[in-house]
Each structure stands twice: as C-alpha cells, then as structure tokens.
Amino acid sequence: MTTDHIATCQCGQLSLTGSGEPDFVIACNCLACQKRTGAVFGAGAYYRRDQVSISGEAKTYQRTAETSRNLVNHFCADCGTTVYWSLEMRPDHLGVAIGCFSDPSFAGPVRAIWTENKHHWVEFPKDIPVFEKGTPET
C-alpha cells in the first residue's frame, strides 16, 4: 500500500500530494533558499512529477540559480507560502518544502548542499555527504 504525503500552505488553499516516498531529500544552504524560507536552510523532498497531484492556485517566481539554471518557485496566491518548486536541472522532479508536510517524522536529508553559506551553528548528521557548492554532477 502506497502512503500519500500531503503538503499544504499556511491557509490550506494550495496543496500537493506526493504518492509514496520521495526519491531524495536535500538540505540546501544557498542564500536564495534562506531568503525563500526565512530560515537558515531549505529542506526539500524531491518527487517525480508522475508521483504528485496539485490542488489550488499557485503563483510563480522564476530565478536563475548560481549554477545558471532556472528554478521556479510555486507559492500560494493567498498566503504566499512556497509549497513546491521546479528545477531546470531536474525536469522530471518537483521539490516540495518539507515543512509544508507538517510531519516531524518525514524523511531527513540524504545530503547538504551549498554549505559555504551555512550558518556557523548549524550541524548536519555525520553520516550524510556535505558539499560546499551544489551536488557534484556525475
């Protein structure tokens, strides 16, 4: 039986349902994620597009990342919460803000990226890879 994970904005108008488990979870310390979340890093679960369904009205904000690739944030038209985003470098996936799941038992990150911008008091588990820039391309 597949478990659904439901992410919602603060007001509940925009939601995303992820069917099953995400392919991976990343903690991103880039300055743009810090500004997007208002926190010291962003935590995102990456689902294949065919695993998600979206309900509600989203507005978008597109930016060019430090890697020169485009990223589009999708946020609630009413309360402004960024629920998910799409990345040019991962066209088959959507990133979903883990905090929008409201589930403290949700999977943790498998790696931390852009740690050159990490706040000095933040520590990640010793068993995950940590990258000063983005994830190295293989």
N, C-alpha and C positions, 0 to 999 in steps of 0.2 A: 504494500500500500504506500503510495506517494504522499508525503506530507506537504501541504501548502504553507508558505510563509507569506504573510500579508504585511506590506509596508504602507503606512499612511502618513499624510501630512498632519500638521497640528490640528487643523479644523476637520479633517476627515473627507474633504471634498475630492482629493486626489489619492488614488491608491494603486499599488502594484502588487500582484500576486505572483510569487515565484513558486513554481511547481517543483518539488524535490529540493535537493541541496544545490547550492551554488557550485560552480566549477572551482572557484578560489575566492579568498578574502584577502584584501591588501590594506595595510595602514599606510596612508600617504601623508608625508610631512611637508609637501610643497607649499609655498606661500599662498598659492591660489586656493588649495583645499582648506588651509587655515582660514582664509577670508570667507570661503563658501560656507563653512560650518560655524565660524565664530569660535572654534575650538583649536587646540594645539596640533591636531592632525585629523584627517578624514579617514573613516573606515568604510570600505565599500565591499559589498558582496557582488561577484560577477556571475550573472546568469546568462545562459544562451537565450537569445531573443525568442526562440520557439518554446522556452520554458515559462514565459511571462505573459500575463494579461494585465492591461492597464484600464483603469476606470477614472473618469473625471477629466476636468480641463487643466491642461498644463500650458504654461508659458515657457519660453526658452531663452537662454542666454548662451551665445556661442563665443568661445575664446580660442586663441591659439596657445597651446602649451609650450613649455620650454623646449620641447622636442620638435617644435614647428609643425605639430599635428593639431588638427581641430578637435575640440571637445565641446559638446552641447549639454548644458545643464537643463533639466526639465523640472520646473517648480510649480507649486500650486498657484493658480491665478488669484486665489482669495487670501491665503495666509502667508505665501511666499516661501514655504518650506521646500528645499530641494529634495525630491524623493529619489530621482534617478538621473543618470547621465549616459550619453553615448560617446564613444571614442572612435576617432578615425582609425587608430591603430588596432582596434578590436571590433570590427564591424559586425561580427556575429554575436556580440555580447552587449548587455546593459549593466552598468554599475548601479547598485542600489545602496543608499545610505543605511548602514546597519542600525543606527539609532531610530530610524523610521519603523523598524520591525517591532519595537517595544518588547523585546525578548532578551533578557540578560543571559540566557543560555545559548544564544545564537553563536555559531562557529567563530573562532578568533582568527586573526590574520596568519597567513602562511609565509608572509614576508613584509618587511617595512621598506618603503622607498623614499627617496629624496630626504634622507636623514641629514644632509648638510644643513637643512633648515630646522632640524629637530630642536625643541626646547631642551635645555641642559638637564632638566629634572625628569624628562620622560625616559622610561626604560622599557624595552620590549623583551619578550621572553628570549632566553639564551638559545633556544632550540630553533629559532626561525632566522633565515638569512636577512641581513640588513644591508641596504645599498645606499651609498651616498647620493647617487643620482637615481634615475628610474631603473627599472629592472633591465639588466643587460639582455640584448637581443641574442637569440640563439638560432 
